[in-house]
């Protein structure tokens, strides 16, 4: 069955073909856990049904951003033990 969702991250609308039935969708929408109702779908497909988000968006969204500067917070705090009220160095 074709499932159309709009991504909660990008706002892009996509339609994917998935091995689910109307009954499964209704059971999930009625409150059953999606992993119980659709155990044969992989987690990425279940995520698409719930949020409209696809793997490539998660990868882009969750990709750590490198800072523009060379800064080590641990060293900064270690040199200033009273800064946050607790000394974190050992």
N, C-alpha and C positions, 0 to 999 in steps of 0.2 A: 504494500500500500504506500502511496505517496504521502509524506509528511512535510508540511510547510511550516517553517518557524522563522522568526526574526531574531537575530543574534542580540543578546543582551549587552554585548561588548561593542559591536560595530554597527548595529542597526541594519545589517544586510539581511535581506530575506532570501532564504534558500529552500529548495524542495529536494528531498532525498527519498529514494525508494528504500523501504524498510520492511522486514519480515514481521509485521505486527498486524493484529486484527482490530476491528472496531471494538470488539468486546474487551480486549486488553487495554486499549486507550480509555474506555469508559471506566474500567476497574481502577486504573491509575488515577484518573481524574476524580474518582469518587473517594480517593484517599489511600488506596493500597500502595505499598512500596513498589516503586518501579522495578527494582531488581527481583522482586517476588513475582510480579505480573509478567515481566518480560525477561526471564532468565537467559534466554538464548541470545539476546543482544549483547554486544560488547559494551563496556562502560562508555566509550566515546559515542556510540549510537544513543544510549540512554541519556547522556548529557545533552545531545542535540535535541532530543524530544523535550527535555525539561527546560532548556535555556536557549536553544537555537545556536549554541556555540559549537564550532567545529574545532578539531585538534589544532589546525594551523593557527587559529585565533588564540587558543590557550597558550600555544608555544610562544607566540609574539607577545601576548599579554604578560606571561609569567617570566619571560626572558629577563634575567637581571641586567640592569643598566649599570654600566661602568661609570663611576664618578669622574668628573672633569678634573679632579685634583687628587694629589697623593696625600691622604689623610687617614691616620689611624686613631680612631676614637679611644681605643684601649690605652695607647700611649699617652694621649692627651689627658685622660682622666687619671691615669697612674701618676702623672707628674703633678696633679692638683687634687690630692686626696679629699679635701673638703668640698670640692665642687658640687657633688651630688649628695653630700651628706653621708656617703658610705665609701670607704676605700675598697676598691674591688681587686687590688693587687694582693698577691700572697707573699 
